[in-house]
Amino acid sequence: MEQALNPVDWYMKLLAPLSPDIKLDLISKLSESLKDTHTYSKKTSSKSSDFFSALSGAWEDDTSVEDEVRKIRESRTSNQTRIIDEF
């Protein structure tokens, strides 16, 4: 059984064929991303929170949650419409 690669080894295999210039550019961008890490998590969580807050109540419908769930379940086909040709 083949041993799974850890993420660093996986990326190294992926990046191996790239030119030195591209690798240096990647290093530069990774370095910059590390410098911005402390502000990144705050920005992301704040934006995510604002995004979902803005969507809250956006769906205007008189249908109850139970009716929506029932409609979704009734519309599922579970491959009932699938036609498999025999060889």
FENTA-V210332 format. One record per backbone hydrogen bond with DSSP energy under -1.0 kcal/mol. CO is the residue of the C=O (numbers start at 0). NH is the residue of the N-H. If there is no record, write none. Layout:
co:CO nh:NH
co:CO nh:NH
//
This chain:
co:5 nh:9
co:6 nh:10
co:7 nh:11
co:8 nh:12
co:9 nh:13
co:10 nh:14
co:11 nh:15
co:14 nh:17
co:18 nh:22
co:19 nh:23
co:20 nh:24
co:21 nh:25
co:22 nh:26
co:23 nh:27
co:24 nh:28
co:25 nh:29
co:26 nh:30
co:27 nh:31
co:28 nh:32
co:29 nh:33
co:30 nh:34
co:31 nh:35
co:35 nh:39
co:36 nh:40
co:38 nh:42
co:39 nh:43
co:40 nh:44
co:41 nh:45
co:42 nh:46
co:43 nh:47
co:44 nh:48
co:45 nh:49
co:46 nh:50
co:47 nh:51
co:48 nh:52
co:49 nh:53
co:50 nh:54
co:51 nh:55
co:54 nh:57
co:63 nh:67
co:64 nh:68
co:65 nh:69
co:66 nh:70
co:67 nh:71
co:68 nh:72
co:69 nh:73
co:70 nh:74
co:76 nh:79
//
